[in-house]
Amino acid sequence: MTGDLRFSWELAGSGWARYRIADAASERVGIASYCTDALSDLLRAVARLYEATDAARFSFDLEPDEVRWRLQPQGVDVKIDILRFPDMTQSWNVPDDEGARCWSSTQSRAALSHVVLEAAETVLRLHGEAGYREKWVQHDFPGAALDDLRQLHRRDDGCRQESCRVNGHS
């Protein structure tokens, strides 16, 4: 189902996460700070693709840089752009086009949803909800967002893989 798209999310110390997203042509390795509820924002933005036709956006705070993800629906596909801005406190209203493009790919919504679900499930299996809170510090594990995305992915993409059959995150 995921084709050549790969994604991972790893808690990398107190209040930091490391992610890796790659396709057949290139990869992006980045970090996110707990100043934003980064994993929740990612899950909710991908879920938004099932309901909206405009771009879903969210940002990771790098203290002080901003990394903004723009997910633009294109039929059953999604154009993924990762953009970098020099100062989160001043860039929140800066147009996407003014950011430095760090990574870009077009993938199916089903593939993107699936790899993001699998990455979040891996984090939950490794750390549990209490361990996630301990490492991420300011935010609880986004169980409701994970469940919402899983339901949408199963309903609209027909995914029957094991990670998509789990009911509830607890």
Backbone as CSV, one residue per row, in Angstrom:
resi,resn,N_x,N_y,N_z,CA_x,CA_y,CA_z,C_x,C_y,C_z
1,MET,0.803,-1.201,0.000,0.000,0.000,0.000,0.846,1.265,0.000
2,THR,2.057,1.231,0.584,2.824,2.463,0.735,3.761,2.742,-0.432
3,GLY,3.897,1.825,-1.361,4.780,2.063,-2.503,6.182,2.360,-2.043
4,ASP,6.722,3.464,-2.521,8.094,3.808,-2.163,8.174,4.813,-1.017
5,LEU,7.072,5.161,-0.384,7.074,6.141,0.697,7.410,5.469,2.026
6,ARG,8.337,6.086,2.749,8.720,5.601,4.075,8.683,6.776,5.046
7,PHE,8.282,6.504,6.292,8.217,7.549,7.313,8.481,6.934,8.678
8,SER,9.262,7.614,9.488,9.474,7.169,10.863,9.444,8.376,11.793
9,TRP,9.096,8.109,13.052,9.027,9.135,14.097,9.652,8.523,15.342
10,GLU,10.647,9.185,15.888,11.370,8.651,17.031,11.523,9.739,18.086
11,LEU,11.150,9.424,19.320,11.377,10.360,20.410,12.873,10.355,20.699
12,ALA,13.480,11.524,20.628,14.942,11.623,20.685,15.359,12.508,21.862
13,GLY,15.031,12.092,23.054,15.376,12.879,24.227,14.159,13.619,24.743
14,SER,14.354,14.344,25.784,13.261,15.050,26.436,12.789,16.228,25.588
15,GLY,11.583,16.098,25.043,10.989,17.189,24.279,11.440,17.316,22.841
16,TRP,12.077,16.297,22.281,12.514,16.338,20.886,12.140,15.040,20.187
17,ALA,11.802,15.176,18.929,11.536,14.000,18.090,12.343,14.143,16.803
18,ARG,12.697,13.000,16.249,13.386,12.948,14.964,12.470,12.209,13.997
19,TYR,12.296,12.766,12.818,11.497,12.090,11.800,12.332,11.903,10.544
20,ARG,11.915,10.930,9.772,12.539,10.658,8.480,11.413,10.365,7.505
21,ILE,11.404,11.076,6.399,10.447,10.808,5.333,11.247,10.650,4.045
22,ALA,10.901,9.627,3.279,11.678,9.338,2.070,10.784,8.714,1.014
23,ASP,11.142,8.976,-0.225,10.540,8.274,-1.357,11.687,7.703,-2.188
24,ALA,11.405,7.241,-3.366,12.444,6.620,-4.191,13.522,7.612,-4.615
25,ALA,13.206,8.905,-4.613,14.145,9.901,-5.124,14.961,10.612,-4.053
26,SER,14.397,10.820,-2.869,15.108,11.614,-1.869,14.534,11.370,-0.480
27,GLU,15.224,11.911,0.514,14.745,11.785,1.874,14.981,13.081,2.628
28,ARG,14.242,13.230,3.709,14.386,14.368,4.622,14.437,13.797,6.033
29,VAL,15.460,14.176,6.760,15.559,13.850,8.170,15.469,15.178,8.910
30,GLY,14.572,15.255,9.876,14.382,16.502,10.597,14.049,16.254,12.048
31,ILE,13.877,17.342,12.769,13.529,17.268,14.177,12.316,18.143,14.451
32,ALA,11.688,17.885,15.586,10.563,18.697,16.042,10.686,18.861,17.547
33,SER,10.317,20.017,18.019,10.361,20.323,19.444,8.975,20.176,20.048
34,TYR,8.932,19.947,21.350,7.668,19.830,22.071,6.942,21.165,22.219
35,CYS,7.510,22.239,21.690,6.826,23.538,21.725,5.535,23.503,20.912
36,THR,5.441,22.551,20.000,4.183,22.274,19.315,3.825,20.818,19.601
37,ASP,2.569,20.487,19.460,2.126,19.102,19.653,2.305,18.384,18.316
38,ALA,3.561,18.201,17.953,3.962,17.849,16.593,3.318,16.583,16.046
39,LEU,3.359,15.478,16.794,2.791,14.237,16.269,1.278,14.366,16.115
40,SER,0.633,15.000,17.059,-0.809,15.237,16.948,-1.125,16.097,15.734
41,ASP,-0.344,17.163,15.537,-0.569,18.051,14.390,-0.418,17.292,13.074
42,LEU,0.574,16.415,12.999,0.780,15.599,11.802,-0.416,14.682,11.560
43,LEU,-0.838,13.949,12.585,-1.979,13.029,12.445,-3.239,13.773,12.026
44,ARG,-3.508,14.911,12.640,-4.723,15.688,12.318,-4.673,16.267,10.906
45,ALA,-3.500,16.702,10.473,-3.383,17.249,9.115,-3.624,16.166,8.068
46,VAL,-3.076,14.979,8.293,-3.298,13.888,7.343,-4.778,13.495,7.351
47,ALA,-5.401,13.452,8.513,-6.840,13.141,8.591,-7.664,14.187,7.858
48,ARG,-7.228,15.428,7.908,-7.959,16.518,7.237,-8.041,16.294,5.724
49,LEU,-7.087,15.565,5.181,-7.086,15.299,3.741,-8.311,14.510,3.297
50,TYR,-8.959,13.831,4.219,-10.146,13.049,3.880,-11.401,13.906,3.784
51,GLU,-11.346,15.109,4.301,-12.532,15.958,4.353,-12.413,17.248,3.552
52,ALA,-11.202,17.717,3.316,-11.009,19.038,2.717,-10.372,18.937,1.337
53,THR,-10.547,19.978,0.554,-9.915,20.041,-0.759,-8.776,21.049,-0.787
54,ASP,-8.661,21.876,0.262,-7.564,22.830,0.326,-6.399,22.216,1.112
55,ALA,-5.281,22.884,1.098,-4.070,22.350,1.722,-4.200,22.302,3.241
56,ALA,-3.654,21.254,3.809,-3.520,21.146,5.262,-2.095,21.572,5.595
57,ARG,-1.955,22.408,6.621,-0.642,22.908,7.006,-0.435,22.718,8.501
58,PHE,0.802,22.475,8.871,1.181,22.454,10.278,2.675,22.721,10.343
59,SER,3.131,23.106,11.520,4.528,23.487,11.676,5.163,22.780,12.855
60,PHE,6.463,22.557,12.717,7.290,22.071,13.815,8.188,23.221,14.245
61,ASP,8.253,23.459,15.534,9.103,24.498,16.095,10.495,23.916,16.320
62,LEU,11.494,24.573,15.761,12.872,24.132,15.942,13.635,25.074,16.871
63,GLU,12.950,26.022,17.433,13.534,26.948,18.410,14.819,27.577,17.916
64,PRO,14.871,28.495,17.013,13.783,29.370,16.615,13.187,29.076,15.240
65,ASP,13.843,28.225,14.429,13.353,27.985,13.067,11.980,27.324,13.074
66,GLU,11.312,27.421,11.934,10.037,26.737,11.709,10.207,25.811,10.516
67,VAL,9.683,24.601,10.650,9.551,23.707,9.507,8.060,23.519,9.291
68,ARG,7.592,23.970,8.151,6.166,23.922,7.821,5.917,22.840,6.789
69,TRP,4.946,22.008,7.074,4.501,20.994,6.124,3.235,21.503,5.449
70,ARG,3.195,21.352,4.132,1.986,21.679,3.366,1.575,20.411,2.618
71,LEU,0.362,19.956,2.898,-0.192,18.759,2.251,-1.325,19.211,1.345
72,GLN,-1.093,19.168,0.043,-2.065,19.666,-0.931,-2.724,18.507,-1.657
73,PRO,-4.038,18.300,-1.417,-4.740,17.226,-2.132,-4.718,17.460,-3.639
74,GLN,-4.502,16.379,-4.384,-4.538,16.400,-5.849,-5.259,15.132,-6.292
75,GLY,-6.582,15.147,-6.201,-7.359,13.946,-6.476,-7.099,12.928,-5.378
76,VAL,-6.664,11.712,-5.737,-6.352,10.688,-4.738,-4.912,10.799,-4.236
77,ASP,-4.170,11.757,-4.778,-2.783,11.979,-4.377,-2.661,13.209,-3.486
78,VAL,-1.485,13.334,-2.899,-1.171,14.474,-2.030,0.213,14.976,-2.396
79,LYS,0.318,16.250,-2.660,1.629,16.893,-2.856,2.119,17.295,-1.479
80,ILE,3.257,16.757,-1.071,3.852,17.011,0.236,5.029,17.960,0.037
81,ASP,4.969,19.124,0.682,6.084,20.062,0.663,6.506,20.330,2.097
82,ILE,7.801,20.258,2.352,8.347,20.620,3.654,9.200,21.861,3.423
83,LEU,8.845,22.922,4.135,9.456,24.233,3.943,10.099,24.702,5.239
84,ARG,11.203,25.399,5.131,11.905,25.896,6.326,11.899,27.416,6.327
85,PHE,11.635,27.975,7.507,11.626,29.416,7.719,12.583,29.726,8.872
86,PRO,13.252,30.878,8.840,14.306,31.141,9.813,13.833,31.457,11.238
87,ASP,12.605,31.880,11.442,12.187,32.266,12.793,10.697,32.027,12.969
88,MET,10.358,31.042,13.777,8.953,30.678,13.984,8.141,31.847,14.516
89,THR,8.728,32.684,15.352,7.964,33.781,15.953,7.583,34.836,14.928
90,GLN,8.289,34.879,13.803,7.992,35.885,12.784,7.470,35.301,11.482
91,SER,7.461,33.984,11.345,7.107,33.399,10.049,5.710,32.797,10.001
92,TRP,4.968,32.806,11.082,3.675,32.117,11.097,2.702,32.656,10.059
93,ASN,2.841,33.914,9.668,1.945,34.450,8.642,2.653,34.692,7.310
94,VAL,3.877,34.195,7.168,4.626,34.325,5.922,4.091,33.289,4.928
95,PRO,3.836,33.684,3.679,3.340,32.727,2.678,4.293,31.553,2.481
96,ASP,3.723,30.404,2.185,4.517,29.191,1.966,5.624,29.406,0.947
97,ASP,5.334,30.148,-0.111,6.298,30.341,-1.196,7.578,31.029,-0.751
98,GLU,7.570,31.659,0.416,8.766,32.339,0.901,9.673,31.424,1.725
99,GLY,9.224,30.204,1.973,10.050,29.242,2.705,11.014,28.528,1.781
100,ALA,12.083,28.023,2.359,13.053,27.226,1.601,12.552,25.787,1.550
101,ARG,12.333,25.263,0.341,11.834,23.895,0.190,12.924,22.913,0.583
102,CYS,12.609,22.058,1.549,13.560,21.055,2.044,13.307,19.690,1.430
103,TRP,12.039,19.424,1.113,11.685,18.115,0.572,10.312,18.234,-0.073
104,SER,10.109,17.474,-1.135,8.829,17.497,-1.831,8.598,16.140,-2.491
105,SER,7.345,15.719,-2.504,6.989,14.462,-3.145,5.487,14.457,-3.382
106,THR,5.054,13.710,-4.343,3.630,13.470,-4.539,3.393,11.984,-4.326
107,GLN,2.463,11.691,-3.422,2.165,10.314,-3.027,0.655,10.137,-2.945
108,SER,0.210,8.913,-2.920,-1.218,8.687,-2.711,-1.571,9.023,-1.263
109,ARG,-2.774,9.500,-1.055,-3.249,9.777,0.302,-3.203,8.506,1.131
110,ALA,-3.548,7.382,0.532,-3.537,6.103,1.248,-2.131,5.760,1.739
111,ALA,-1.131,5.958,0.895,0.251,5.644,1.297,0.709,6.563,2.421
112,LEU,0.442,7.856,2.292,0.834,8.805,3.330,0.152,8.461,4.653
113,SER,-1.133,8.219,4.609,-1.870,7.880,5.824,-1.298,6.627,6.463
114,HIS,-1.023,5.639,5.663,-0.565,4.363,6.192,0.797,4.482,6.882
115,VAL,1.745,5.173,6.258,3.073,5.269,6.874,3.044,6.131,8.134
116,VAL,2.195,7.148,8.156,2.074,7.978,9.352,1.422,7.180,10.482
117,LEU,0.380,6.409,10.158,-0.249,5.542,11.165,0.754,4.546,11.744
118,GLU,1.502,3.898,10.883,2.473,2.911,11.351,3.535,3.548,12.248
119,ALA,3.991,4.736,11.905,5.008,5.414,12.718,4.452,5.765,14.094
120,ALA,3.228,6.277,14.141,2.611,6.626,15.429,2.382,5.376,16.274
121,GLU,1.943,4.294,15.643,1.752,3.031,16.367,3.078,2.516,16.938
122,THR,4.150,2.663,16.192,5.465,2.236,16.670,5.870,3.028,17.907
123,VAL,5.657,4.328,17.884,5.965,5.168,19.047,5.152,4.708,20.253
124,LEU,3.874,4.431,20.055,3.014,3.991,21.152,3.479,2.638,21.700
125,ARG,3.819,1.704,20.809,4.298,0.393,21.259,5.598,0.505,22.054
126,LEU,6.497,1.358,21.602,7.798,1.496,22.254,7.727,2.185,23.615
127,HIS,6.868,3.188,23.723,6.885,4.042,24.916,5.634,3.944,25.777
128,GLY,4.509,3.512,25.197,3.249,3.569,25.921,2.843,5.024,26.131
129,GLU,1.629,5.216,26.602,1.148,6.588,26.784,1.917,7.317,27.876
130,ALA,2.211,6.635,28.982,2.942,7.277,30.081,4.375,7.615,29.658
131,GLY,5.022,6.693,28.961,6.377,6.940,28.504,6.449,8.061,27.484
132,TYR,5.438,8.135,26.628,5.374,9.223,25.653,5.295,10.559,26.382
133,ARG,4.384,10.653,27.350,4.214,11.902,28.104,5.511,12.279,28.822
134,GLU,6.189,11.293,29.371,7.445,11.556,30.078,8.504,12.119,29.138
135,LYS,8.593,11.565,27.933,9.597,12.027,26.970,9.176,13.295,26.234
136,TRP,7.881,13.417,25.907,7.423,14.569,25.123,7.098,15.760,26.016
137,VAL,6.925,15.539,27.271,6.835,16.516,28.351,5.525,17.307,28.361
138,GLN,5.244,18.103,27.353,4.112,19.030,27.414,2.815,18.496,26.822
139,HIS,2.843,17.356,26.171,1.652,16.861,25.489,1.500,15.361,25.696
140,ASP,0.250,14.925,25.812,-0.058,13.502,25.905,0.043,12.862,24.521
141,PHE,0.136,11.528,24.506,0.108,10.815,23.238,-1.225,11.117,22.540
142,PRO,-1.194,11.418,21.241,-2.408,11.809,20.526,-3.271,10.611,20.106
143,GLY,-3.771,9.888,21.083,-4.542,8.677,20.806,-5.802,8.923,20.004
144,ALA,-6.533,9.990,20.332,-7.774,10.279,19.600,-7.470,10.618,18.138
145,ALA,-6.412,11.387,17.903,-6.034,11.732,16.529,-5.607,10.487,15.756
146,LEU,-4.894,9.581,16.427,-4.494,8.317,15.797,-5.726,7.489,15.434
147,ASP,-6.656,7.372,16.363,-7.885,6.611,16.102,-8.693,7.216,14.958
148,ASP,-8.799,8.557,14.939,-9.553,9.232,13.869,-8.944,8.945,12.504
149,LEU,-7.625,9.080,12.404,-6.966,8.828,11.123,-7.125,7.371,10.714
150,ARG,-6.979,6.462,11.657,-7.135,5.037,11.346,-8.525,4.757,10.775
151,GLN,-9.559,5.305,11.395,-10.933,5.079,10.911,-11.128,5.627,9.502
152,LEU,-10.630,6.823,9.248,-10.769,7.417,7.914,-10.009,6.598,6.871
153,HIS,-8.813,6.170,7.224,-7.984,5.380,6.304,-8.658,4.043,5.990
154,ARG,-9.199,3.391,6.997,-9.901,2.119,6.761,-11.148,2.343,5.918
155,ARG,-11.919,3.361,6.270,-13.192,3.615,5.577,-12.983,3.998,4.118
156,ASP,-12.099,4.966,3.864,-11.985,5.531,2.514,-10.911,4.873,1.653
157,ASP,-9.920,4.262,2.279,-8.849,3.625,1.518,-8.946,2.110,1.552
158,GLY,-9.839,1.592,2.397,-10.050,0.156,2.458,-8.874,-0.627,3.018
159,CYS,-8.055,0.009,3.834,-6.879,-0.678,4.375,-7.309,-1.766,5.352
160,ARG,-6.754,-2.946,5.156,-7.060,-4.080,6.037,-5.798,-4.637,6.693
161,GLN,-4.685,-3.912,6.580,-3.456,-4.376,7.220,-3.619,-4.337,8.730
162,GLU,-2.833,-5.107,9.436,-2.966,-5.259,10.880,-2.986,-3.947,11.632
163,SER,-2.083,-3.034,11.311,-2.012,-1.760,12.035,-3.286,-0.937,11.876
164,CYS,-4.049,-1.212,10.829,-5.278,-0.469,10.597,-6.502,-1.176,11.184
165,ARG,-6.321,-2.393,11.661,-7.449,-3.129,12.245,-7.571,-2.892,13.744
166,VAL,-6.552,-2.324,14.358,-6.579,-2.090,15.795,-7.699,-1.106,16.104
167,ASN,-8.517,-1.450,17.074,-9.592,-0.552,17.492,-9.214,0.073,18.799
168,GLY,-8.988,1.373,18.789,-8.583,2.064,20.004,-7.084,1.973,20.191
169,HIS,-6.525,2.919,20.856,-5.077,3.010,21.006,-4.610,2.509,22.367
170,SER,-5.472,2.241,23.269,-5.039,1.854,24.616,-4.627,0.402,24.676
